[in-house]
Amino acid sequence: MKIETEAKIKLESFETLFDKLPKLNFRIQKNAYFKLGNDIVRVREDNGKIFLNRKAKAKQKTEFKAMIEDEIEVKNVYDVFKFLKFSEVLAYEKKRADIRLSGCIVSLDVLPNGSSYLEIEGDESDIKTVVKFLELENVKYEMQSYLEILTGVKK
């Protein structure tokens, strides 16, 4: 179990970032969320691999989004969830491009509703360095998950 800290920023367009970042190659990630009691579990297909992920709110104070995260790679997990009678909350595909920058993983996402988001994942000081480099210090950080953004429902 680890603490994932990220700054998620909604952008009108990625165009202003392209001259600051190396060439990006977007790929499709498939994501499905399942409800288990009060918890949400995410299944992600990415580059031919399947990952099972569970997140819970972290109690640490930070200006960024911080979540306790557990993740494992699995095989054929959809059949497992269906067999166990889990109810699927949401399934969607998004386009994602990732790069490493100043100790962070920087992801540019395009959601099915056309919204564009930038996620910067790393430790807090590295996130601040990347935010400053991208000249995004004065933007509002998105604290909702993609599940909440796409459904309009708070978990």
C-alpha positions as a Markdown table, in Angstrom:
| # | Residue | x | y | z |
|---|---|---|---|---|
| 1 | Met | 0.0 | 0.0 | 0.0 |
| 2 | Lys | 1.4 | 3.4 | -1.0 |
| 3 | Ile | 0.2 | 7.0 | -0.9 |
| 4 | Glu | -0.4 | 8.4 | -4.5 |
| 5 | Thr | -0.1 | 12.1 | -4.7 |
| 6 | Glu | -1.2 | 13.9 | -7.9 |
| 7 | Ala | -2.2 | 17.2 | -9.3 |
| 8 | Lys | -5.0 | 16.8 | -11.8 |
| 9 | Ile | -5.7 | 19.9 | -14.0 |
| 10 | Lys | -8.5 | 20.4 | -16.5 |
| 11 | Leu | -7.2 | 22.1 | -19.6 |
| 12 | Glu | -9.1 | 23.5 | -22.6 |
| 13 | Ser | -6.3 | 22.2 | -24.8 |
| 14 | Phe | -2.9 | 20.6 | -24.7 |
| 15 | Glu | -1.6 | 22.9 | -27.4 |
| 16 | Thr | 0.2 | 25.3 | -25.0 |
| 17 | Leu | 2.1 | 22.4 | -23.5 |
| 18 | Phe | 3.4 | 20.8 | -26.7 |
| 19 | Asp | 6.4 | 23.2 | -27.1 |
| 20 | Lys | 7.4 | 22.5 | -23.5 |
| 21 | Leu | 7.2 | 18.7 | -23.6 |
| 22 | Pro | 8.8 | 16.0 | -25.8 |
| 23 | Lys | 6.7 | 14.4 | -28.6 |
| 24 | Leu | 3.8 | 12.5 | -27.0 |
| 25 | Asn | 2.3 | 9.2 | -28.2 |
| 26 | Phe | -1.3 | 8.7 | -27.0 |
| 27 | Arg | -2.7 | 5.2 | -26.4 |
| 28 | Ile | -6.1 | 3.9 | -25.4 |
| 29 | Gln | -6.7 | 2.8 | -21.8 |
| 30 | Lys | -9.9 | 1.0 | -20.9 |
| 31 | Asn | -11.2 | 1.6 | -17.4 |
| 32 | Ala | -14.1 | 0.1 | -15.5 |
| 33 | Tyr | -15.1 | 0.9 | -12.0 |
| 34 | Phe | -16.9 | -1.6 | -9.7 |
| 35 | Lys | -18.7 | -1.0 | -6.4 |
| 36 | Leu | -17.8 | -3.2 | -3.5 |
| 37 | Gly | -19.7 | -2.0 | -0.4 |
| 38 | Asn | -18.5 | 1.6 | 0.1 |
| 39 | Asp | -15.3 | 1.0 | -1.9 |
| 40 | Ile | -14.7 | 1.5 | -5.6 |
| 41 | Val | -12.3 | -0.8 | -7.4 |
| 42 | Arg | -10.9 | 0.1 | -10.8 |
| 43 | Val | -9.9 | -2.4 | -13.6 |
| 44 | Arg | -7.6 | -0.9 | -16.2 |
| 45 | Glu | -6.5 | -2.4 | -19.5 |
| 46 | Asp | -3.3 | -0.8 | -20.7 |
| 47 | Asn | -0.8 | -2.0 | -23.3 |
| 48 | Gly | -2.2 | -5.5 | -23.2 |
| 49 | Lys | -2.0 | -5.8 | -19.4 |
| 50 | Ile | -4.8 | -5.7 | -16.9 |
| 51 | Phe | -4.4 | -4.0 | -13.5 |
| 52 | Leu | -6.7 | -4.1 | -10.5 |
| 53 | Asn | -6.6 | -1.0 | -8.4 |
| 54 | Arg | -8.2 | 0.1 | -5.1 |
| 55 | Lys | -8.0 | 3.7 | -3.8 |
| 56 | Ala | -9.1 | 5.2 | -0.5 |
| 57 | Lys | -8.7 | 8.8 | 0.7 |
| 58 | Ala | -5.5 | 9.5 | 2.5 |
| 59 | Lys | -5.6 | 11.4 | 5.8 |
| 60 | Gln | -2.5 | 13.4 | 5.1 |
| 61 | Lys | -2.8 | 17.2 | 4.5 |
| 62 | Thr | -1.7 | 18.3 | 1.0 |
| 63 | Glu | -2.8 | 20.9 | -1.5 |
| 64 | Phe | -2.9 | 18.0 | -4.1 |
| 65 | Lys | -5.1 | 14.9 | -4.3 |
| 66 | Ala | -3.7 | 12.2 | -2.1 |
| 67 | Met | -5.0 | 8.6 | -2.1 |
| 68 | Ile | -4.0 | 5.3 | -0.5 |
| 69 | Glu | -3.5 | 3.0 | -3.5 |
| 70 | Asp | -3.1 | -0.7 | -3.9 |
| 71 | Glu | -2.6 | -2.1 | -7.4 |
| 72 | Ile | -1.8 | -5.5 | -8.9 |
| 73 | Glu | -1.6 | -6.9 | -12.4 |
| 74 | Val | -4.1 | -9.7 | -13.1 |
| 75 | Lys | -5.5 | -11.8 | -15.9 |
| 76 | Asn | -9.2 | -12.0 | -17.0 |
| 77 | Val | -10.4 | -9.9 | -14.0 |
| 78 | Tyr | -13.7 | -9.0 | -15.7 |
| 79 | Asp | -15.0 | -12.5 | -15.5 |
| 80 | Val | -14.0 | -12.7 | -11.8 |
| 81 | Phe | -16.0 | -9.5 | -11.0 |
| 82 | Lys | -19.0 | -10.7 | -13.0 |
| 83 | Phe | -18.9 | -14.2 | -11.3 |
| 84 | Leu | -18.9 | -12.5 | -7.9 |
| 85 | Lys | -22.0 | -10.5 | -8.9 |
| 86 | Phe | -20.2 | -7.1 | -8.6 |
| 87 | Ser | -22.2 | -4.3 | -10.1 |
| 88 | Glu | -20.3 | -2.3 | -12.8 |
| 89 | Val | -20.6 | 1.4 | -12.0 |
| 90 | Leu | -18.8 | 2.7 | -15.2 |
| 91 | Ala | -16.7 | 1.5 | -18.1 |
| 92 | Tyr | -15.0 | 3.9 | -20.5 |
| 93 | Glu | -12.0 | 4.4 | -22.7 |
| 94 | Lys | -9.7 | 7.4 | -22.7 |
| 95 | Lys | -6.7 | 8.4 | -24.7 |
| 96 | Arg | -3.5 | 8.8 | -22.6 |
| 97 | Ala | 0.0 | 9.9 | -23.2 |
| 98 | Asp | 2.7 | 9.6 | -20.4 |
| 99 | Ile | 6.1 | 11.1 | -20.0 |
| 100 | Arg | 8.6 | 11.2 | -17.1 |
| 101 | Leu | 9.5 | 14.8 | -16.1 |
| 102 | Ser | 11.4 | 15.9 | -13.0 |
| 103 | Gly | 10.8 | 12.7 | -11.0 |
| 104 | Cys | 7.0 | 12.7 | -11.9 |
| 105 | Ile | 4.8 | 10.7 | -14.3 |
| 106 | Val | 3.0 | 13.4 | -16.4 |
| 107 | Ser | -0.1 | 12.1 | -18.1 |
| 108 | Leu | -2.3 | 13.9 | -20.6 |
| 109 | Asp | -5.8 | 12.3 | -20.8 |
| 110 | Val | -8.7 | 12.9 | -23.2 |
| 111 | Leu | -11.9 | 11.5 | -21.7 |
| 112 | Pro | -14.9 | 10.2 | -23.7 |
| 113 | Asn | -16.8 | 13.5 | -23.1 |
| 114 | Gly | -13.9 | 15.3 | -24.8 |
| 115 | Ser | -12.5 | 16.8 | -21.6 |
| 116 | Ser | -8.7 | 17.1 | -21.4 |
| 117 | Tyr | -6.8 | 16.6 | -18.2 |
| 118 | Leu | -3.2 | 16.7 | -17.1 |
| 119 | Glu | -2.2 | 14.5 | -14.2 |
| 120 | Ile | 1.2 | 14.9 | -12.5 |
| 121 | Glu | 2.0 | 12.1 | -10.2 |
| 122 | Gly | 5.0 | 12.1 | -7.9 |
| 123 | Asp | 6.1 | 13.5 | -4.5 |
| 124 | Glu | 4.8 | 16.9 | -3.6 |
| 125 | Ser | 8.0 | 18.9 | -4.2 |
| 126 | Asp | 8.5 | 17.3 | -7.7 |
| 127 | Ile | 4.8 | 18.0 | -8.6 |
| 128 | Lys | 5.4 | 21.7 | -7.7 |
| 129 | Thr | 8.5 | 21.7 | -9.9 |
| 130 | Val | 6.6 | 20.3 | -12.9 |
| 131 | Val | 3.6 | 22.6 | -12.3 |
| 132 | Lys | 6.0 | 25.6 | -12.3 |
| 133 | Phe | 7.8 | 24.4 | -15.4 |
| 134 | Leu | 4.5 | 24.0 | -17.2 |
| 135 | Glu | 3.5 | 27.5 | -16.0 |
| 136 | Leu | 0.3 | 26.2 | -14.3 |
| 137 | Glu | 0.9 | 27.6 | -10.8 |
| 138 | Asn | -2.4 | 29.6 | -10.9 |
| 139 | Val | -4.8 | 26.9 | -12.0 |
| 140 | Lys | -7.4 | 25.1 | -9.8 |
| 141 | Tyr | -6.6 | 21.5 | -9.0 |
| 142 | Glu | -9.4 | 19.0 | -9.8 |
| 143 | Met | -10.1 | 16.9 | -6.7 |
| 144 | Gln | -12.7 | 14.6 | -8.3 |
| 145 | Ser | -11.9 | 11.2 | -9.7 |
| 146 | Tyr | -12.7 | 10.4 | -13.4 |
| 147 | Leu | -15.6 | 8.3 | -12.1 |
| 148 | Glu | -17.0 | 11.4 | -10.4 |
| 149 | Ile | -16.3 | 13.6 | -13.3 |
| 150 | Leu | -17.9 | 11.3 | -15.9 |
| 151 | Thr | -21.0 | 10.4 | -13.8 |
| 152 | Gly | -21.5 | 13.6 | -11.9 |
| 153 | Val | -21.8 | 11.5 | -8.7 |
| 154 | Lys | -19.6 | 11.8 | -5.7 |
| 155 | Lys | -18.3 | 8.6 | -4.2 |
